[in-house]
Amino acid sequence: MSGKTILSGDLSAINLADIFNLLGMSKKGGVLKLARGAETRSLHWELGEIVFARSNSVRDSLGNFLVRKGIITPEQNAVSASKIDEITRHGKVLVRMGFITADQLLWAVKQQVLEIVYSLFHWRTGFFEFLEGESDAKEKITLSMSSTKIIMEGIHRLDEWAKIRTLFPDDSVVLEAVLGPAAVAARPDLGAEDKKILALVDGSRTIGEISNLSRQGEFECSSLLFNLVSSGVLKVRGAQVTARRVAR
């Protein structure tokens, strides 16, 4: 987009939440560009609200997001991606090929945008620049929450990640079951999502592998696993661990 830079700086000197607050309160429109090494993100704003987000990370692509959620297969992702051209984006190709519906596309784009935004709250280094003007994003969407609520959720996730990392320093941690199937079935505090995650824990898979298989976001999966360790259902392999339960 063409526009003038009205705000820029180093992320090590200013909090991302403060940048969001400023853009939200001033009802700004334009593009917030962020860079950290080879990683780049761009958030498109309109009247102080985020209307779209882009990332150069392959993990953040729409196709990979849909694969993680189990909505399309890796094969469908590959064949549809080969049909993308300069004027047709991946989502439209997926709908045209019948791999997803228009409603699924709208839901996926909203969730994909939120995941990109939430991931930025972990950035402690890098640079940002806000170009004021009319956004050129063709895929403008209405998110399910305001920029204020996005900030609150982003900060909440950051706080929870700090707790989670005291138990799981990285995604290479391996978990194992403490309770057998009968004991798990007798636990009224374990919901359907807990049991789905438990079924993936085999004593050899890492948290990263479980996250990929669960088709949930990294934060959601790690929170569930943290809670299961905290409640004595799982433990870190080779160690007995206690921790406080993450509030859901």
N, C-alpha and C positions, 0 to 999 in steps of 0.2 A: 504494500500500500504506500501511497505518498502521504506524507504528513511531517510535522515538525516534532523534534524531540523536546518534550517538556519535563521529562524526569529520567534520570539515569544514575547509575552508581554501582557500588560493589555490594554483593549480598552478604559479605562478611561484616559489613558496617551497618546494614539496615535489615530489619526483619521483614520477611515476605508478607506477613499479616498486616504490617503497617502500610505497606505499599497497596495491598488490596483495600484496606480501609480508606486510604486517601482517594483512590480511584472511585470507590463506591460512593463515598460521601460527596464528592465533587461531581458525580454523575458523568464521568468522562467516557468518551468513546474513542476507540483506537485499538492499537495492538501493543501488548506488553511482550517484549522479546527478552528471553533469558538464555544465557549460554554458560556452560560449565565444561571446559575442555572441548571435546568433540560433540558433546550433547547440546542440543538446542530445543527450546520449547517456545511456542507463541500462543498467547491467550488473547482472544478477540473480545473487546468490550463494547457495549452499547448502553448508553444512559446509566453507567455505573454497574452494569451486570455483565457477567461472562456469558457470551453467546456461542463460543466455539473455542477449541484448543487443538493445536497441532504439536506433534513430537517427531523427532527424527530417529527415535529408538524403534527398532523392529518389534520389540515386545509390545509397544504401545499401538501397533497398527490395528485397524479394525478387524482384519482377518484373524490375526493371532488372538485378539480379545474374544472373538466368537468361537474359536477353537477351544480356548481355555474354559469357556462357559458350556461347552458341549453342544452348541447350537449348529455348528458345521463341523465337518471332519477335516483333518489336515489335507486330504486329497481334494476336497471341494475348495478349500482355501487356495491350494496351488493352481488348480485349473481355472478358477475364477480370476485369480490375480494375473494370469497370463492374458486375460481379455481386457485389462485396464488400458486406456489410452489417455491422451491429453485432455479430452473433453468428457470422459466417462469415468467417474470414481468407482472405487471398489464396491461400495454399498449398492449402487445402482446395478452393477453387474451381477451381484449376488441375488438381488430381487429378480432381475430379468431371467436368470438361469433357474429360478425357482428354489434356490437353496434356503432362502429366508423370505419372510413376508415383509411388507412395508412397515407394519407395526413393530416387528422384531428389529428392523433396521433403526427405527426411531429410538426405541429403548436402548439398543446397543450403543448408538452414537452418544446419547446422554450419559450412559455409564462410562463409556470410554473417555469422554471429556472430563468427568469427575475424577477418574483414576489418574489422568495426567495431571490435573490440578493438585490433588492430594499428594502425589509423589514429589511435588516441588517443595513442600514444607520440610522435606529432609535436606534440601540444599542449604549448605552453610557457606559455600564459596561459589563464585561465579559473578557474572555481571548482568545487569538488567537495563532495559531502555524502553520507555513508553513513547510511542509515536501517536500523537493526537490526530484524529481525523476520522473519516468514515471507514469502517472495516470493510475489507474486500472479501470476507468469508462468505462463500455462497451457501454454506451449510448452516446458517444461523439457526439456533435452536433455543427453546425455552427450557431451562433446567428445572428440576423438581425442587430446587431450593435457591434462595437468594444468595448474593455474594457474602452477606453477613453470616448466614448459616454455614456456608462453605468454609469461611474462616474459622468459625467455632468448631466445626467437625475436623478441619485440618489440624488445629491446635490440639484437640482431644486425641486424635490419632497419634500425634507426635508424643504426647505425654504417655500414651499407652505403649508406644513403641519403646520408650525408655525403660518401662517396667519389663516388657517382654525380653528386651536384650540383656537384662540382668540374668535371665534364665537361659535364653537362646542367643549366645553371642553372634552367631551367624547361621546361615541356612544349612550348614553341614552337620548340625546336631542330629543325632539319631535317637528316636524314642522307642520305648518298649512298653508293653501292657503290664499293669500291676494286677488288674482284675480279669478273671475269666469271663467267657460269654454269659454264663448264668448270672454272675454277680452284676455284670453290666445291665442285663435285662431287668434286674430287680431294682435298679437305681431310678427312682422317679424324677430325679433332677436332670437326667440326661435326655435331651431332645433328639429329634430326627437328625439335625445337622451334626450333633455330637457323635451319633452312632455311625453316620456316613464317614466321618473323619476317622473314627476308631477302626473301621473296617480296612483302612489304608495303612494303618500302623502295623508293621510286621517284624519290627526289631532290627531291620537292616536299611530301610528307606530313610533318607534324610528329610529334614523339614522342607527343603526346597523341592524334593521329589514329590512329597505328599501334597504340597501346595499345587504343583502342576497337575497331579492326578485328580485333585479335589475339584478343579475347575472353579475355584473361588479366587478372590483377590488375595494377594500375599498377606495383607493386614488381617482380613477376616479369618483366614486359615490359621495364621499364627496366634490370633486371639483365642480361637477355639482350642488349639493345642495347649496354650498357656493355661487356660482354665481347667483343662483335663488333667494337667500335671498338678495344678494347685489343689484340685479336689481329690487327688490320690488315685485317679484312674490310670494315668500314665506316669512314667518316670523317664528321665534322661538315661540312656543306656549306660550301665555300669555305675550309676550313682543314685542315691536317694535324695530327692529334692523337694523342698517345700517353698511355696510362694503364695502371695496374696492373689485372690481371684480377680480377674479383670471384669469390671462392670460392663454389662452388655447394653 
